[in-house]
Amino acid sequence: MSTPARRRLMRDFKRLQEDPPAGVSGAPSENNIMVWNAVIFGPEGTPFEDGECGCGVEATCLSLGEHLKFHMFSVRI
């Protein structure tokens, strides 16, 4: 069964593949669309040039009633 959060993450992943933002790469883990791995590349012309920062992101959804939902993301660097 597909939840709204999973559908949203699939749309975001498709958009990342079709039009990736500069300096960022990310994809869901092989077995769980709610867990992503990402790499942020240091911008050119800055002290961070040629640097890479890897991180993991886990999306969770807490429902507090029919009309109120919180979407939370935890980030591991």
C-alpha positions in Angstrom: 0.0 0.0 0.0 1.3 3.4 -0.9 1.1 6.2 1.6 1.1 9.9 0.7 4.6 10.2 2.2 5.9 7.4 0.0 4.3 8.8 -3.1 5.8 12.2 -2.4 9.2 10.7 -1.9 8.9 8.8 -5.2 8.0 12.1 -7.0 10.9 13.9 -5.4 13.3 11.1 -6.4 12.0 11.2 -10.0 12.5 15.0 -10.0 16.1 14.6 -8.6 16.9 12.2 -11.5 15.4 14.4 -14.2 16.7 17.8 -12.9 19.4 17.3 -10.3 20.4 20.4 -8.3 24.0 21.5 -8.5 26.2 20.2 -5.8 23.8 17.6 -4.3 23.3 13.9 -5.0 20.7 11.7 -3.3 18.7 8.5 -3.6 16.6 6.3 -1.4 18.1 3.1 0.0 17.6 0.0 -1.9 15.0 -1.5 0.5 13.3 1.5 2.0 12.0 4.7 0.3 11.8 6.4 3.7 15.6 6.2 4.2 17.8 8.2 1.8 21.6 8.6 1.4 22.9 11.9 0.1 26.2 13.6 -0.7 26.7 17.4 -0.7 29.6 18.6 -2.7 31.6 21.7 -1.7 31.0 24.7 -4.0 33.7 25.9 -6.3 35.6 28.9 -5.3 35.1 28.3 -1.6 37.3 26.6 1.1 35.0 23.6 0.8 35.7 23.1 -2.9 36.4 19.4 -3.8 35.0 18.4 -0.4 32.2 16.0 0.1 29.8 15.5 3.0 27.8 12.3 3.1 24.6 12.0 5.1 21.6 9.8 5.7 18.1 11.1 5.9 15.1 9.2 7.4 11.6 10.4 6.9 8.8 9.7 9.3 5.3 10.9 9.5 3.4 11.5 12.8 -0.3 11.8 12.4 -2.1 13.8 15.0 -5.7 13.5 13.8 -7.3 13.5 10.4 -6.2 16.9 9.2 -2.9 17.5 11.0 0.3 15.7 10.1 3.9 16.4 10.9 6.6 15.2 8.6 10.0 14.8 10.3 13.4 14.2 8.9 16.4 13.0 10.9 19.8 13.6 9.3 23.0 11.6 10.1 26.3 13.0 8.9 
